[in-house]
Amino acid sequence: MAIYCIGDLQGCDDAYVRLLETVDFSPSRDTLYLLGDLVNRGPSSASVLRRCMQGGDSVRALLGNHDLHLLAAAHGARHPSRRDTLSSVLDADDREAMLDWVRHQPLARNLDWGGTPLLMVHAGVLPSWSLTDTLAYADEVQRILRSPELPQFLAQMYGNLPDRWDTRLEGVDRLRVIVNTLTRLRFCTPEGRMDFDSAESAETPPAGLVPWFEAPGRKTADVVVAFGHWSTLGLLNRPNLLGLDTGCVWGGCLSAMRLGARPEERELWNVRCDQAQKPG
């Protein structure tokens, strides 16, 4: 039995298939954890979703910003942009089945990795959030996604404010901070105020900002955090961090980390991808 974490697919089904073949994935034996952004920008979003659905419990996804964007577009809360490639889902006969599957995926997952927690999110975690906090806050959003309140929530989901966490936040402000943290965060101030204007490499952070995972006193520093979302960061393979967005849709690689019995036992696999979009 093998367990893999895989970075952003973004509708690149051909690369997904080749990666599964490369690692000799068997749904009866192995488990995949997909770190969000399953769809959009690549050419085959519907094929990716169908393949995930067919995988049953062997494929365990979580949601990224592009997956939420798909739901928003489907419910008329957001117009597809010029660079979106969501029509294969939105115009499909099995559209409703795919959208229902997406809305039932979580924003965070946790796995015991040889006695060490492995927290999986799409983007990041605020420094003041513990593992328990992160899972609880993600569940608040997931309950809304699965409920009849979904269309109203999607219509109010977008925005950069509030840009910091406060336990006293309520309603859509609270949910927006949670969504932005888990699906959009790259840089923040050392105190945890989020920035959404910068997508540079973590090696050259804007003045006054740090990559979220380098914020001092981060409460999840004692767990392993696996994430995607940050293609300009590329592969990050540290004892307590796994960054796996290696730019598949931009002509980079699609990457999978095979998880051994303990956190120090890990093996990287990747396949080259055709460029579906040009940066900028």
Secondary structure in CASP SS format (residue, H / E / C, confidence):
PFRMAT SS
TARGET T0000
AUTHOR 0000-0000-0000
METHOD secondary structure of the structure
MODEL  1
M C 1.00
A C 1.00
I E 1.00
Y E 1.00
C E 1.00
I E 1.00
G C 1.00
D C 1.00
L C 1.00
Q C 1.00
G C 1.00
C C 1.00
D H 1.00
D H 1.00
A H 1.00
Y H 1.00
V H 1.00
R H 1.00
L H 1.00
L H 1.00
E H 1.00
T H 1.00
V C 1.00
D C 1.00
F C 1.00
S C 1.00
P C 1.00
S C 1.00
R C 1.00
D C 1.00
T E 1.00
L E 1.00
Y E 1.00
L E 1.00
L C 1.00
G C 1.00
D C 1.00
L C 1.00
V C 1.00
N C 1.00
R C 1.00
G C 1.00
P C 1.00
S C 1.00
S H 1.00
A H 1.00
S H 1.00
V H 1.00
L H 1.00
R H 1.00
R H 1.00
C H 1.00
M H 1.00
Q H 1.00
G C 1.00
G H 1.00
D H 1.00
S H 1.00
V E 1.00
R E 1.00
A E 1.00
L C 1.00
L C 1.00
G C 1.00
N H 1.00
H H 1.00
D H 1.00
L H 1.00
H H 1.00
L H 1.00
L H 1.00
A H 1.00
A H 1.00
A H 1.00
H C 1.00
G C 1.00
A C 1.00
R C 1.00
H C 1.00
P C 1.00
S C 1.00
R C 1.00
R C 1.00
D C 1.00
T C 1.00
L C 1.00
S H 1.00
S H 1.00
V H 1.00
L H 1.00
D C 1.00
A C 1.00
D C 1.00
D C 1.00
R H 1.00
E H 1.00
A H 1.00
M H 1.00
L H 1.00
D H 1.00
W H 1.00
V H 1.00
R H 1.00
H C 1.00
Q C 1.00
P C 1.00
L C 1.00
A E 1.00
R E 1.00
N E 1.00
L E 1.00
D E 1.00
W E 1.00
G C 1.00
G C 1.00
T E 1.00
P E 1.00
L E 1.00
L E 1.00
M E 1.00
V E 1.00
H C 1.00
A C 1.00
G C 1.00
V C 1.00
L C 1.00
P C 1.00
S C 1.00
W C 1.00
S C 1.00
L H 1.00
T H 1.00
D H 1.00
T H 1.00
L H 1.00
A H 1.00
Y H 1.00
A H 1.00
D H 1.00
E H 1.00
V H 1.00
Q H 1.00
R H 1.00
I H 1.00
L H 1.00
R C 1.00
S C 1.00
P C 1.00
E C 1.00
L H 1.00
P H 1.00
Q H 1.00
F H 1.00
L H 1.00
A H 1.00
Q H 1.00
M C 1.00
Y C 1.00
G C 1.00
N C 1.00
L C 1.00
P C 1.00
D C 1.00
R C 1.00
W C 1.00
D C 1.00
T C 1.00
R C 1.00
L C 1.00
E C 1.00
G H 1.00
V H 1.00
D H 1.00
R H 1.00
L H 1.00
R H 1.00
V H 1.00
I H 1.00
V H 1.00
N H 1.00
T H 1.00
L H 1.00
T H 1.00
R H 1.00
L C 1.00
R C 1.00
F E 1.00
C E 1.00
T C 1.00
P C 1.00
E C 1.00
G C 1.00
R C 1.00
M E 1.00
D E 1.00
F C 1.00
D C 1.00
S C 1.00
A C 1.00
E C 1.00
S C 1.00
A C 1.00
E C 1.00
T C 1.00
P C 1.00
P C 1.00
A C 1.00
G C 1.00
L C 1.00
V E 1.00
P E 1.00
W H 1.00
F H 1.00
E H 1.00
A C 1.00
P C 1.00
G C 1.00
R C 1.00
K C 1.00
T C 1.00
A C 1.00
D C 1.00
V C 1.00
V E 1.00
V E 1.00
A E 1.00
F E 1.00
G C 1.00
H C 1.00
W C 1.00
S C 1.00
T C 1.00
L C 1.00
G C 1.00
L C 1.00
L E 1.00
N E 1.00
R E 1.00
P C 1.00
N C 1.00
L E 1.00
L E 1.00
G E 1.00
L C 1.00
D C 1.00
T C 1.00
G C 1.00
C H 1.00
V H 1.00
W H 1.00
G C 1.00
G C 1.00
C E 1.00
L E 1.00
S E 1.00
A E 1.00
M E 1.00
R E 1.00
L E 1.00
G C 1.00
A C 1.00
R C 1.00
P C 1.00
E C 1.00
E C 1.00
R E 1.00
E E 1.00
L E 1.00
W E 1.00
N E 1.00
V E 1.00
R E 1.00
C C 1.00
D C 1.00
Q C 1.00
A C 1.00
Q C 1.00
K C 1.00
P C 1.00
G C 1.00
END
